[in-house]
Amino acid sequence: MDQAKYEQMEGMLHKLEDIKNSQKSIIDKINHVITDLFQHPDKDLEKAMEGAHERASENVDKIREAIEEYEIKFNKAQQA
């Protein structure tokens, strides 16, 4: 694999990791809101946060899968 291709693919992996970390941060913030709702209950907001948490968790899973698949391509390209 030439150096330009290597750097491009490596950069893509870093961006994907960044996205995954951002999603995890969103989950943490949602969890803080959910925790705060124990002190100040709001059923509508709780329902919204539970839905947001579920979607953010699904995003982390999908991004993790994408990273794994891209790493396989990256490793194969390195060996070629």
N, C-alpha and C positions, 0 to 999 in steps of 0.2 A: 504494500500500500504506500502510495506516495505521501509525503509530509503534509501537503495541503489537505488531502482527503482525511488523513489521521486527525489533524487539528480540527477540521470541520465536524467530524463525528464525535470527537472528544468534547468539543464545545457544546454539541447537542446534548450529550449526556449530562453535562454540568447544568444546562438550562432545565432539563427534565427534573434533575434533583432539586433545583431551585423551586420549581413548580410544586413538587411534592412537599417540600419543606413549608412553602407558603400555605398549602392546604392544611397541613398539620397545625400551623399557627392559627388558622381560622377555626379549626376544631377546638383548640385550646380557648380561644376567645368566646366561642359559643358555649363551651362548658362553664366559663366564668359567669356568663349571663344566666345560664340555667341554675347555677349555684345561687346567684343573687335572687333568683325567683323563689327560693325557699324562704327568704326573709320578706319578700314583697310579691306574693303570688299574683299571677296574671295568666289565666288559662289560655287565652288566645296567643300571648307571646310565648308561653311554654310550648304550645303546639307548633308554632312557627319555628322555634329554635330546635325542637326535636326533628322536624323535617329538614331544616338546614344542616343539622348535625349528620343526619343519615346521608344526605346528598354529598356533603363534604367527605364523609368516610368512603363513600363509593368512588369519589374522584381520586382519593389517595390510592385505593385499590387499583383503579384503572391506570393511573399514572405509574404505579409500581410495576404492573404487568407490562406496560409500554417500555419502561426502562429495561426490564429483564429481556424482552424481545430485542430491543435495540442493542443491548450489550452482546447478545449472541451474534447479531450481524456484525458488530464492531470487532469482536474476537475472530470471527471467520474472515473478515476483510484483512485483519492483521496477519493471519496465517497464509493468506493467498499470495 
